Amino acid sequence: MAETTFNLPFPALTPEQRYHLDVFGYVVVPNTLTADEVGVLREALQKLKGDLIATEDPLNTRVRGARFATYKPHHVFIGSILEADPAITAYATHPRLVGMAEELIGGEARIVEVNAHINSRDTSTPILQEPTYGFHRGTDIPYGSHMQAGLYHCSFVKTLTNLTDLGPDDGGTVVIAGSHKIDTPVSEIVACAYKDRSLIHQVVAPPGSTLLFSETLIHATGQVRSDCERVIIICGYATTMFQYWDGGTLSEEFKKSIPEKLKRLFYGYAHWTRGPKYRKLSDPADERPFALGRWYNR
Ligand SMILES: O=C(O)CCC(=O)C(=O)O
């Protein structure tokens, strides 16, 4: 029988990281990438940005499958980047990150979107002490969530890794803590958070840190107030019965290079087998080291 999975850590989080994830809907895990790996990914994204800009019609052209979803002087959002560079494919298939996603999903994962933001201060708008944000969630709580062994799970999750240092003024992702469990309209929760800003948590972390969060958590891009550019890479994972949804299609050549044991991660399954995976809070983390490595050699 064909192998349908590869070597993944489980549980991928320590009990205290898992507890943080349950209480707040997110956890920031430092050092998921080394400084060298951060450099390789940052370079790949900057090259991709440059190659897109160099085309005749940057907003309507794909380069190695990738496209600009936002193309502004202070912000590019590059979508469908899964096959744009081997380092990016390695990020999406990184065993530690896939393991973290599966732990939150509560079952086997498939990739549903891969993208990146490169943004800096928007000099056309004033810096506000109390800014508003583009708060949103990617799935609703009753449909997206379930509990098992007292722990929270979500069918759609993200790993968002910062490739530049994020100090308090550098525009790290903002989230409304605990909103992954509050099933009221988003606007009501956002109104509470603007009244009590301690409910808004912002990612402040060294490069190579990964924000793992459930898409039921209300979140947004933070406000860059410094002169530093922010570069982040994001992979969305979902339970294997969900669809790929970021508008990308993989080339035939790339598809041929996907090893059998990674097919589940790239394509999911065409049926409702979901490979349940659950931990107890007290289970120790599988702390084996995993490198970015070469994705086709997993
Ligand atoms: O830019 C960010 O930090 C947040 C990205 C985001 O909102 C998303 O991936 O849904």
The ligand as a Tripos MOL2 file, in Angstrom:
@<TRIPOS>MOLECULE
LIG
   10     9     1     0     0
SMALL
NO_CHARGES

@<TRIPOS>ATOM
      1 O1         -0.9140   40.1500    7.8850 O.co2     1 LIG1
      2 C1         -1.1670   39.5150    8.9150 C.2       1 LIG1
      3 O2         -0.4340   39.5660    9.8780 O.co2     1 LIG1
      4 C2         -2.4520   38.7220    9.0380 C.3       1 LIG1
      5 C3         -2.7510   37.8580    7.8550 C.3       1 LIG1
      6 C4         -4.1940   37.4570    7.7970 C.2       1 LIG1
      7 O3         -5.0590   38.2050    8.1730 O.2       1 LIG1
      8 C5         -4.5840   36.1600    7.2670 C.2       1 LIG1
      9 O4         -3.7310   35.3710    6.8480 O.co2     1 LIG1
     10 O5         -5.8080   35.8440    7.2720 O.co2     1 LIG1
@<TRIPOS>BOND
     1     1     2 2
     2     2     3 1
     3     2     4 1
     4     4     5 1
     5     5     6 1
     6     6     7 2
     7     6     8 1
     8     8     9 2
     9     8    10 1
@<TRIPOS>SUBSTRUCTURE
     1 LIG1         1 GROUP 0 **** ****
